[in-house]
Amino acid sequence: MKEAILVVAEGCPYCEEMKKRLPKDKVKVLDVTKDLEGAKILQSLQIYRVPLLVTAEKTGDRIKYCVLDEKDVKCAEVKSEEQSEAQ
């Protein structure tokens, strides 16, 4: 099942505007200044700007993050946190 995640930063006016426009019950919001998971998403996609809306799909021990960039779709797969913590 895919999950929508909005990666934001505290104090960003564009992030605040985006948060207002998206349905709160359907989009998980991660603040990179408070949540390491948000920073890891940006790093895995090699995109270092916010706000960033991504989809996350978990399959086995991997999570696939995808974002529609200005020119194309970028995707990255990373080992899931639960699997990393279990080892």
CORLINCOR-V235811 format. One record per helix or strand of 3 or more residues. SS is the DSSP state (hx for helix, st for strand). FROM is the first residue (numbers start at 1). TO is the last residue. If there is no record, write none. Layout:
# CORLINCOR-V235811
SS_FROM_TO / SS_FROM_TO
This chain:
# CORLINCOR-V235811
st_2_8 / hx_13_21 / st_27_31 / hx_36_45 / st_52_59 / st_62_68 / st_73_79 / hx_81_86
